[in-house]
Amino acid sequence: MRRWLRRFIGGSPDTPRSGAAAVPPNSGLSSAGPSTLPSVAALAGASADSALPHDGAVDIALDDPRPRFVEWLLDLGPTRDEFASADERRLLARLDALLDAQADLGQLLPRTPAVIPQLLSTLRQDGASVELLAQRVARDPHLVAEAIRMANGAGVRGVDPVATLPEAIRRIGLAGLQRVIARVLVRPVFDAAPDTLSARAAPRLWAHSELQAEHCMALARAAGVDAFDGYLAGLVHNTGWTVLLRMLDRGALVLPAALTRGCGDALELRRERLFAMLAARWSLSPAIDALAAERLDERPAALRGPLAACLAEADRVAARQVLAEAGAG
């Protein structure tokens, strides 16, 4: 994790980490920066009654909540079950041109506090005392508040609340503290300038991300995958949406009042690709490196690993949950 955080804070390295998953050569994307997505050429020249190609990275299910989720996320009207319109295809082509011209997607995401690598260095020391951990965490008020919030969360109701950091750390343990640090680290990535589409969507994206991370962690544990890999994958998955929305804002691109299903699926495809491109450069862990490579590959979805399946299901479950809580489901 220290290596990931150094990369996340300091920007993407010029050369990949040894053993990190490489961007597949047939993906149409470069590890050095975004390139035109594989379906763009077909999109730009397709007729209005032609189907948008579905990429294998976007899992389709009969009870798929994604159309309603996109409506809720972007405050749009009901999705029309149609192929993308000519206007939507032109908008997507302009979006892809902007993404292709962006030298480094990481420049669209803010940097994070330098105290985090020190915290993880302490966490990885064998036998680190609660007092030492408390001393390190205490340097960041956001970490203190998050640790106490987790210790007093829904999963530990019925016991006396904790009010001090050492008590909180004893209750949540090192695994809980890892999740606290990850949340505090990733949360600023979803912030945006006021009065933008990104800013309006940010609170909803973060609510979905927190739920997705928890569900993906549980699914990963049940599937025999490292639980924290599942948690991290779920937590950062929506960075693809964040980059996509910021590029829409930067290009002054205006979405229609309601999307077609074809356009919504095309946006989801780009969200998946952008997440994979970011994750491949961050090198969060070998398992997430492999997940990123799978997302950038053209192989059928059946060839993907268990973490990909966990993430896809966690995405759907979290989407249904936020929609139900918002009364939009």
C-alpha positions, 0 to 999 in steps of 0.5 A: 500500500505504501507504494500505491500511496506514493504513486497516488500522491506523487503522480504516475511514474514514467515506467510501470512497477515491476510485475505490474499489469501492462496495458494490453496492446489490443486495447486501443489505449496507451499506458502513457495517457488516454487514447480514443476508445475502441468504439469511437470510430464506429460511434462517430460514423454509425447511423442513428438506427445502428446499435452501439457496441457493448464492451465486455467490461460493462456487464448487462443484466435483466435487472440492471439498475444502471440506467436509473442510476445514471438518471439519478446521478446526473439529474436526468429524465427517464432513459429511453430504451433506444440506440444513441441519437445522432446528437448523442454520438456527436457529443460522445465523439467530442468527449473522446477527442478531449480525453484523447488530448488529455496528457495525464488523466491524473491531472484531473484528480487532486493530490492528497495529504503527505501524512498518509504514507507515514501512517501506512509505514507505521501500520506495516511495522510489526507490533506497532502499539495502539499508542503509536498508531494514535500518535500518527493518526492524530496528526490528521483531524480527518483521520481521527474523526473517521476512525471514531465514526467507524468505531461507533458505526452501525456494525458495533451498535449496542456497545458503549460509544468511544470518544478517544482515538486509542479506544477507536483503534482498539475497536476497529483493529488494523483492518478497520484502520486501513479502511479509514485511511483509504477513505480519507485518502480517496474522498478528496478525489470526488470533490469538484469546483462549485456549479459544475456537473462534477460538483452536483454528482460528487456527493452521490458518487461518494455515497455509492463508492462507500457502499460499493467498497463495503459490498465488494469487500464482503464479496471478495472475502467470500470468493477467496480474494483479499478483502482489502483489495476488494474494498479498494477496488470498490472505493476507487471504481467511480474515479472513472465517473469523476474523470468523465464528468470533469472532462464534460465540464472542461469541454463545456459539453452539455448532456441532453435532458434525458439519455437513450440507453445506447448513450448511457451504456456508452458513458458507462463503457468510458467510465470503466475504461477510465477507471482501468487506465487510472488503476493501471497507473496507480498499481494499487495491488497485483490483483487490482493491476490484473483487474485493470488489465482485464478492463482494458482487454478485448477478451470476453467477460467470461475470461475475467477473474473473481475480483472483476465479478465481485466489483460488477456485483457490488456496483449493481448492489450499491446502485440499487441501495442508493436508488432505494434510499433516494426513493428513485428505485 
